[in-house]
């Protein structure tokens, strides 16, 4: 069971997806991609990632205008890689 932390932010992000996130989710959901289970707007450590295949240690980020600060994206990627995840950005 997950901790008592509020999941309101994750729920909000799921309800307010970008068009790119919506299109990618249609391809990833229900194990459509090689039987891989993906989670969307999933918390990993201190970050919420767009899509995560936890068993495969894979994160997919769909970067739009909200990701104009590449320094923070690099820091985020290093953090996720330190947790053992491979990060793909589109």
Secondary structure, DSSP 8 states (H G I E B T S, - for coil): ---S---HHHHHHHHT--HHHHHHHHHHGGGTTTT---EEEEEETTEEEEEEETTTTEEEE---GGG--HHHHHHHHHHHHHTT-EEEE-
